[in-house]
Amino acid sequence: MSSGCDTECREMRGLLSFLILFLLSKRELNGDELACELERRRGVKPNPGTIYPALKELLRRGHVVFTAKGKQKVYRLTPSGLKSLKTAVALFKKTFSDVFACE
């Protein structure tokens, strides 16, 4: 029997959701700010058709919420999102710790 955390991590939409949760753990961001931060980290700016479906799923799960500021939505992490991020970080470390040991 697997725990809810294991299921939660497996169901996250890959690295993009992980990065969005991480970035929102640092500060509130709108969609364009998220895209710019992702570009800075990955070298490629994701298009809205990539970011907004991931945000929609994170909203559905209750991991993020937004506040409307004019025409923009500013996203922030919820306590549930922070818990999910911490679980994902632990799983990431467990899965890839040997990769970083090779440096």
MIDOSE-1310 file (N, C-alpha, C; in nm, 2 decimals, decimal comma, always signed):
residues 103
mssg	+0,08/-0,12/+0,00/+0,00/+0,00/+0,00/+0,09/+0,12/+0,00; +0,07/+0,22/-0,09/+0,15/+0,33/-0,10/+0,08/+0,45/-0,02; +0,17/+0,54/+0,02/+0,11/+0,65/+0,10/+0,06/+0,76/+0,01; -0,02/+0,85/+0,06/-0,07/+0,96/-0,02/+0,04/+1,05/-0,08
cdte	+0,15/+1,06/+0,00/+0,26/+1,14/-0,05/+0,33/+1,08/-0,17; +0,35/+0,95/-0,17/+0,40/+0,88/-0,29/+0,32/+0,90/-0,41; +0,19/+0,88/-0,39/+0,09/+0,90/-0,50/+0,10/+1,04/-0,55; +0,10/+1,14/-0,46/+0,10/+1,28/-0,49/+0,22/+1,31/-0,58
crem	+0,34/+1,27/-0,54/+0,46/+1,30/-0,61/+0,46/+1,23/-0,75; +0,41/+1,11/-0,76/+0,41/+1,04/-0,89/+0,31/+1,11/-0,99; +0,20/+1,17/-0,93/+0,10/+1,23/-1,01/+0,14/+1,37/-1,06; +0,24/+1,44/-0,99/+0,28/+1,57/-1,03/+0,32/+1,57/-1,18
rgll	+0,29/+1,67/-1,25/+0,32/+1,68/-1,39/+0,47/+1,71/-1,42; +0,56/+1,62/-1,37/+0,70/+1,63/-1,40/+0,77/+1,75/-1,34; +0,88/+1,78/-1,40/+0,97/+1,88/-1,35/+0,90/+2,02/-1,35; +0,82/+2,05/-1,45/+0,76/+2,18/-1,46/+0,68/+2,21/-1,33
sfli	+0,59/+2,12/-1,29/+0,51/+2,15/-1,17/+0,60/+2,16/-1,05; +0,71/+2,08/-1,04/+0,81/+2,09/-0,93/+0,87/+2,23/-0,93; +0,91/+2,28/-1,05/+0,98/+2,41/-1,05/+0,88/+2,52/-1,02; +0,76/+2,51/-1,07/+0,66/+2,61/-1,03/+0,63/+2,62/-0,88
lfll	+0,62/+2,50/-0,82/+0,60/+2,50/-0,67/+0,72/+2,56/-0,61; +0,84/+2,53/-0,65/+0,97/+2,58/-0,59/+0,97/+2,73/-0,61; +0,95/+2,78/-0,73/+0,95/+2,93/-0,75/+0,85/+3,00/-0,67; +0,73/+2,94/-0,65/+0,62/+3,01/-0,57/+0,65/+3,00/-0,42
skre	+0,74/+2,91/-0,39/+0,78/+2,90/-0,24/+0,87/+3,02/-0,21; +0,93/+3,08/-0,31/+1,02/+3,19/-0,29/+0,94/+3,33/-0,28; +0,84/+3,34/-0,37/+0,76/+3,46/-0,38/+0,64/+3,44/-0,47; +0,55/+3,53/-0,46/+0,43/+3,53/-0,55/+0,47/+3,57/-0,69
lngd	+0,42/+3,51/-0,79/+0,45/+3,54/-0,93/+0,33/+3,53/-1,02; +0,33/+3,62/-1,13/+0,23/+3,60/-1,23/+0,28/+3,51/-1,34; +0,20/+3,47/-1,43/+0,24/+3,38/-1,53/+0,36/+3,42/-1,61; +0,37/+3,55/-1,65/+0,48/+3,59/-1,73/+0,61/+3,59/-1,64
elac	+0,60/+3,62/-1,52/+0,72/+3,62/-1,43/+0,76/+3,47/-1,41; +0,67/+3,38/-1,40/+0,70/+3,24/-1,39/+0,78/+3,20/-1,52; +0,73/+3,24/-1,63/+0,79/+3,20/-1,76/+0,93/+3,25/-1,77; +0,95/+3,38/-1,72/+1,09/+3,44/-1,72/+1,18/+3,36/-1,63
eler	+1,13/+3,33/-1,51/+1,22/+3,25/-1,42/+1,25/+3,12/-1,47; +1,15/+3,05/-1,53/+1,18/+2,92/-1,59/+1,28/+2,93/-1,70; +1,27/+3,04/-1,78/+1,37/+3,06/-1,89/+1,51/+3,08/-1,83; +1,52/+3,15/-1,73/+1,65/+3,18/-1,66/+1,71/+3,05/-1,61
rrgv	+1,63/+2,96/-1,56/+1,68/+2,84/-1,51/+1,70/+2,73/-1,61; +1,62/+2,72/-1,71/+1,62/+2,61/-1,81/+1,68/+2,65/-1,95; +1,69/+2,79/-1,97/+1,75/+2,83/-2,10/+1,65/+2,85/-2,21; +1,53/+2,80/-2,18/+1,42/+2,81/-2,28/+1,29/+2,87/-2,22
kpnp	+1,23/+2,97/-2,28/+1,11/+3,02/-2,22/+0,99/+2,94/-2,26; +0,92/+2,88/-2,16/+0,80/+2,80/-2,20/+0,69/+2,89/-2,25; +0,61/+2,83/-2,34/+0,50/+2,91/-2,39/+0,38/+2,90/-2,29; +0,28/+2,99/-2,30/+0,16/+2,98/-2,21/+0,09/+2,85/-2,22
gtiy	+0,09/+2,78/-2,33/+0,03/+2,65/-2,35/+0,10/+2,54/-2,26; +0,21/+2,57/-2,21/+0,28/+2,48/-2,13/+0,26/+2,52/-1,98; +0,27/+2,64/-1,95/+0,27/+2,69/-1,81/+0,12/+2,68/-1,75; +0,03/+2,73/-1,83/-0,11/+2,75/-1,77/-0,18/+2,61/-1,75
palk	-0,16/+2,51/-1,83/-0,22/+2,38/-1,79/-0,16/+2,33/-1,66; -0,03/+2,35/-1,64/+0,04/+2,30/-1,51/-0,02/+2,38/-1,40; -0,04/+2,51/-1,41/-0,09/+2,60/-1,31/-0,24/+2,56/-1,28; -0,31/+2,53/-1,38/-0,45/+2,48/-1,37/-0,46/+2,36/-1,28
ellr	-0,37/+2,26/-1,31/-0,37/+2,14/-1,23/-0,32/+2,16/-1,09; -0,23/+2,25/-1,07/-0,18/+2,28/-0,93/-0,30/+2,36/-0,86; -0,37/+2,44/-0,92/-0,49/+2,50/-0,87/-0,59/+2,40/-0,83; -0,62/+2,30/-0,92/-0,72/+2,20/-0,89/-0,68/+2,12/-0,77
rghv	-0,56/+2,09/-0,75/-0,51/+2,01/-0,64/-0,50/+2,10/-0,51; -0,52/+2,23/-0,52/-0,52/+2,31/-0,40/-0,37/+2,35/-0,36; -0,28/+2,33/-0,45/-0,14/+2,36/-0,42/-0,10/+2,51/-0,44; -0,18/+2,57/-0,52/-0,16/+2,72/-0,55/-0,30/+2,78/-0,55
vfta	-0,29/+2,91/-0,52/-0,41/+3,00/-0,53/-0,36/+3,12/-0,61; -0,46/+3,20/-0,65/-0,42/+3,33/-0,72/-0,51/+3,44/-0,67; -0,45/+3,56/-0,68/-0,52/+3,69/-0,66/-0,52/+3,76/-0,79; -0,64/+3,82/-0,83/-0,64/+3,90/-0,95/-0,59/+4,04/-0,92
kgkq	-0,50/+4,08/-0,99/-0,44/+4,22/-0,98/-0,45/+4,28/-1,12; -0,56/+4,35/-1,14/-0,59/+4,40/-1,27/-0,62/+4,28/-1,37; -0,56/+4,28/-1,48/-0,58/+4,17/-1,57/-0,49/+4,05/-1,54; -0,40/+4,06/-1,45/-0,31/+3,95/-1,42/-0,36/+3,87/-1,30
kvyr	-0,32/+3,75/-1,30/-0,34/+3,66/-1,18/-0,20/+3,64/-1,12; -0,19/+3,67/-0,99/-0,07/+3,65/-0,92/-0,08/+3,52/-0,83; +0,00/+3,43/-0,85/-0,01/+3,29/-0,79/+0,08/+3,29/-0,67; +0,03/+3,21/-0,57/+0,11/+3,19/-0,45/+0,09/+3,04/-0,40
ltps	+0,18/+2,99/-0,33/+0,18/+2,86/-0,27/+0,08/+2,85/-0,16; +0,01/+2,74/-0,14/-0,07/+2,71/-0,03/+0,01/+2,62/+0,07; -0,04/+2,60/+0,19/+0,02/+2,51/+0,28/+0,03/+2,37/+0,22; -0,08/+2,33/+0,15/-0,08/+2,20/+0,08/+0,03/+2,19/-0,03
glks	+0,05/+2,30/-0,10/+0,16/+2,31/-0,20/+0,29/+2,30/-0,14; +0,31/+2,37/-0,03/+0,44/+2,36/+0,04/+0,47/+2,22/+0,09; +0,37/+2,15/+0,14/+0,39/+2,01/+0,18/+0,42/+1,92/+0,06; +0,35/+1,94/-0,05/+0,38/+1,87/-0,17/+0,52/+1,89/-0,22
lkta	+0,57/+2,02/-0,21/+0,70/+2,05/-0,26/+0,80/+1,98/-0,17; +0,78/+1,99/-0,04/+0,88/+1,92/+0,05/+0,89/+1,77/+0,02; +0,78/+1,71/+0,00/+0,77/+1,57/-0,03/+0,85/+1,54/-0,16; +0,82/+1,63/-0,26/+0,88/+1,61/-0,39/+1,04/+1,63/-0,38
valf	+1,08/+1,73/-0,30/+1,22/+1,75/-0,29/+1,29/+1,63/-0,22; +1,22/+1,57/-0,12/+1,28/+1,45/-0,05/+1,29/+1,34/-0,15; +1,19/+1,32/-0,24/+1,19/+1,21/-0,33/+1,30/+1,24/-0,44; +1,31/+1,36/-0,48/+1,41/+1,40/-0,58/+1,55/+1,37/-0,53
kktf	+1,57/+1,41/-0,40/+1,70/+1,38/-0,34/+1,73/+1,23/-0,33; +1,63/+1,16/-0,29/+1,65/+1,01/-0,28/+1,68/+0,95/-0,41; +1,61/+1,00/-0,52/+1,62/+0,94/-0,65/+1,75/+0,98/-0,72; +1,80/+1,10/-0,70/+1,91/+1,15/-0,77/+2,04/+1,18/-0,69
sdvf	+2,04/+1,14/-0,57/+2,16/+1,17/-0,48/+2,28/+1,11/-0,54; +2,28/+0,99/-0,60/+2,40/+0,93/-0,66/+2,45/+1,01/-0,78; +2,36/+1,08/-0,85/+2,40/+1,15/-0,97/+2,49/+1,27/-0,92; +2,45/+1,34/-0,81/+2,53/+1,45/-0,76/+2,66/+1,41/-0,69
ace	+2,66/+1,28/-0,65/+2,79/+1,23/-0,59/+2,90/+1,21/-0,69; +2,86/+1,21/-0,82/+2,96/+1,19/-0,93/+3,04/+1,31/-0,96; +3,00/+1,43/-0,91/+3,06/+1,55/-0,95/+3,20/+1,56/-0,90
